[in-house]
Amino acid sequence: MALYIAVALGAFLLFLVQPMAARFILPWFGGGPAVWSSCLLFFQVALLAGYGYAHLGRRLSLVRQARLHLVLLGLAILTLPIAPSAAWAATETGAPALRILGLLTVTVGAPYIVLAATAPLLQDWFARSGMGAAPYAMRCRLRASAADIDKRPATSGERATTSASGRARPT
């Protein structure tokens, strides 16, 4: 049960970082397409980097992998709180993409990458420890709440189901 809680908490924190970072930078850079595209680019690349770290870490033993992750987690904690300096604020008009990417890398880069690696690492440790079933069952249980959405009544007592074309239809 603790494993499920740790994976869910890691995922929650991972997606909590994004609006926290946006809260700081939007007043400085505005809400234009370049700002949102830069943020999206950073968070997708950082997520991929976290998954890459988790994948490459599989070459280590469980003990070494856990020690490495705890050290990186401790180093990431040292970069907290996630509050960028006002020196990062936009001073000139123009393309803010590089400034935003730099700001996000310095302020949220390490914690985000470590958090992105947490769920895959925990699932791998669970599978390699031999203590239970494959981690896929755990992933299914964690995502089960999304399936409950399909079970709710649509309107006026009708149930909505999905047809083969992917469109919702009443039953």
N, C-alpha and C positions, 0 to 999 in steps of 0.2 A: 504494500500500500504506500509506503514511503517513496518508493520509486515513482509511482504514478503522480504523487504530489510534487516531487522534484521536477519531473518532466513538465507537468502542467504549469508550475510556477516559473520555470525557465522560459516557456513559451509566452506566458503572460508578460513577464518582464521584457522579453525580446520585443514584443509589439507595443509595450508601453514607452519604450525609449523613443520611438519615432515621433509621436505627438509632443513629447517633452522637448525634443530637439527643435521641432518646428515652432513651438511656442516661443523659443528664444530668437530664432533667426527671421521669422516672418516680419516682425516690425522693422528689422534692419534692411531687408531685401525686397519686401513686398510679396505679393502672391502671384507674380507673373509665371508664365509657362517655363521660363528658364530656371526659376527657383525650384519649382516642383519637379522638373525633369532632373535637375542636379541632385535633389534629395533622393529621388527614386533611383537614380544611378548609384549613388553612394550606398544606400541600404541594400540594393540587390547585390552589388559587388562585395559588400561586407558579409552578407549572408552566405554568398558563395565561398568566400574566404574561410568562414567558420566551418562550413561543411567540408571544405578541402582539408582544413586542419584536422577535423575529426576523422576523415578518411585516411590521411597520411599517418595519423597517430595509431592506427590499427597495427602498424608494423611493430609497435612496442608491446611489451608484456602488460598485463592488466595493472600491475603495481606501478610500473614506470609511467604508464599512461595516466593513471590517477594522480600520481605525484606531479607530473608535468601540468596537468589541468588545474590542480590546486594552486600551484605556483603562479600560473598565468591568471587564474581567478583572483589571487591575492594582488598581483600587479595591476590588474584592471580595477580592483577596488580602490587602489591608491589614486587613480585618476578621477575618482568621484569627488564632489558632486558634478553632475553634467550641467555646467553653467559656463558658457563661453564668455570670454573677456569682451568688453565693449570695443577693444582694439580691432576686433574682427568685423565690426560694423562697416557697411558699405560707405565708402567716402567719395567715390566717383560713380558717375552713371556709366552704363555700359553692361557688358556681359559679366554677370557675377558668378558664373559656373565654377571657375577655378577657386575663387575665394570661398565659396560654399563648400566645395569638396574638401578643401584644406581645413576649414573650420570643423566640419563634421568628423574628419579623420582625427584631428587633434582632441576634440572633446568627447566623442562617443565611439571612436574607432575600436579601441581595445575592449571596452565592456561589451560592445555589440558583437564582436567576433567571438569572444569567449562564450557569451550567452547563446549565440547561434550554434556553437559546437556542443553545448551541454546536452540537449535532447538526443542527438545521434550518438554521443559518447555513452550516455546512460543506457540507451537501448542496446548498444554493442556490448557493454559490460554485462548487462543482464543476460544477453544471449550467450556470451562466452563463459559466464560463470556456471552455466548448467543448472541454475536454480529453478528454472521453470520453462515454460513454452517459449517459442520464438517471440521476438519483440513485436511482431506484426499484430499479435492479439492485443498487446498493450496499446499500440497505435490505434487500433480499431475502437477500443474502449474509450480512449481519450477523445476520439472524434464522434462518438455515439450521440452526443448531444445535438450535433448538426443533423443527424438523421431524424431526430424527434420533430424537427420542423415540418417534415413531410407528413407526420401523423396528426398534425393539428387540423381541425376543420377549417375549410376555406371560408365560405360565406353561407349564411342561412342553413347551417347544419350539413352542408355538403362537404365531402372530403376531396381534397385535391390530390391527384396522382399525376405522375409524369408519363406521358405517352412515349412511344418509340422515337418520335421526332424531337423529344426534349421539351415539348411544350406542356404546360400544366393543363389538365382537363378535369372537370368535375366527374365524379363517379356516381 
